[in-house]
Amino acid sequence: EGVASEITELGEIVMKDGRVLGHRSLVRYYKQSLKPRDPKHADLVTRMIRDYRAIGLPGYHPRSKRNEKSRKDVLEANKRFMKLGFKGNKQKHFKDSTAPF
C-alpha cells in the first residue's frame, strides 16, 4: 500500500491505489483555486459562505468599516506628524540649561 507504481513523463508519481503525487515544478498549477463555471456550484459556494458567516466562523466576516482608518486618514496623520517634527527641529539658538547665567 502506498508504493509508487510508475512515473509519468511530467515527473508525477502514480501510486498503486490511484493517487497522483505531482512534481514540484508544477506547484503553481496545483495551488490555483479556479472558480466554478457551473452556476449551480457558484450558488452553492455563495450559500456556504453565507452559512459560515451566520454561525460565526472566523475568516468569513467582512471587515468592519467602523474601526478601520482609511488610507487617506493615515497619510494625513503622517504628514501632520512630519510637519510638527520639522517645525520643532528648526532651532535658531541653543541655550544650555545648565549654564549659570
N, C-alpha and C positions, 0 to 999 in steps of 0.2 A: 504494500500500500504506500502511495506517495513517492514511488520511484519513477524517475524520468524514463519515458519510453522512446522519445525522438526529439530532435531539434529541427525546427523549420529553417527555411532559407533566410528568414528575417532575424534569426537568433532566438526565437521564442522556444521555450521548453514545454513540450506537451506531456503531461503526466498520464499514467496508465488509467486513472479514473476520469480523464477528460479535461481536467483543469489545465489552463494555459498560463504559464509564467512568462511575462513579457521581458524583453531586453531593455536595459537601462537607456539605450539611445532613443527609445520610443516613448519615454516617460511623458513628454509634452502632450502626446495624444491620449495617453491613459488618464491624465489629470483633467482633461477637458470635461466640462459639465454642459452638455448640449441641452437646449430647451426642447421640450416635446413638440412635435409637429402636429400631432393629432389634437384637435380642440378638446376632445373628451378628457385627455390626460392633462391639458392645461387647466381645465376646470377642477380636476382632482387636486392638482398642486395648490391652486388658489384656496380650495376648501380646506386642505390640510393645514396651510399656513394660518387661515382664519381660526381653525380649531385649536392650533397650538397657541395662538395669541389668547384665545378665550380661557385656556386652562393655565396660562401664565408661564409657559416655558421660556427660559432665558434665551435671548438671541432672536426672538421673533417679534419684539415690540419695536415700533418706530421710535426714533429719538425724540425726546421731549424738547420742544421748541422753547419752553418757558425758561429752562435753566441754561440753555446754550447761549454763548455770546457769538454774535455774528463776526465774521472775519473783518468786516469794516470797523466794528467797535474795537476789536483787539488792535488793529492797525492805528486807529486814532489814539488809543490809550498809550501805545508805544511811542507815537510821535510826540504827545504831550510830555511824556516822561523824558524823552531825549531833549526837548526844548528846555525843560527845567534844569537838566544836568548841564547844558551848555551855559545857561544864564548864571548858574551858581559857580561855574568854573572860571568866569572872567573876573579875576581879581586885579584891581589896579595897583594896590599896595598891600604889602603883607605886614601886619603888626604882630610882633611877638608878644604873646600874652604873659610871658614870664619876665619881661623886661621891667626894670624898677621904675621907669618914668611914666 
